[in-house]
Amino acid sequence: MTTRMESHICSAAPIYEKPLERPVGIRPRDIAFDIDGVVADTMQVFVDLARTRYGLTHLRKDHLICYNLYQCVPAPAHVIDDLICLTLDDDHTLRVPAMEGAAEVLTRLAGYGPLRFVTARIWPESIVRWLEGLLPEVPAGSIQVTATGDPEVKHRVLKEMGVRYFVEDRLETCRLLAQRGFVPILFDQPWNQEGASFPRIYSWSELNDLLAWED
């Protein structure tokens, strides 16, 4: 999920009439990644904080079915505001669990060139440290993170990078990328279940199988 966690209304209408074809044989140099909700299981920290700090003991990640957390979380707005701030602060960022298999696939990808990440976080420093901790075998200089502060402008960064594929969990970002000629790969999350028109993956193992490994 984008780290701005801004309000977006869930829509039951399909984004595209014609589904995008599932990509295969993706060259490592042609792909880049979102971080939160794709590499980092950031919303699990949000849920854990909601349960321990505010007593929302019945809340689970699969309850977060849309980007508008104020619609999905049964708590006052000021509580949700606080949870968002806590989730994204430096201390809690470093505690975020990684998606299963992400470290292994990214470490292998680093053998083909720099790893490119584009995040909607405003301040990238803590998530860069998190990635360096997740990928100890990857030189720090090979981990390239661009923080846009706005998911709506990710396409500009990707164009400058010269990549074609982007792994993302936010439906609206996938829509914008597809409109601009990129191939979005939707990482399955509870909040993106209406994205039937996009190629969807459920694990990093599945992504591994889409990549054109040359070794």
Protein Blocks (a to p, Z undefined) as FASTA:
>chain_A
ZZklpacdddfbdfbfbdcdddehiafklcccdfehplpcfklmmmmmmmmmnopakbcf
klmmbfblmlmpgcdfklmmmmmmmmmmmklmmmpccdehklmmmmmmmmnoccddddfb
fblklmmmmmmmmmmmbcfklpccddehpaklmmmmmmmnopabdcdfbfklmmmmmmno
pacdddddfklmmmmmbccdfbfklmmmmpccfZZ
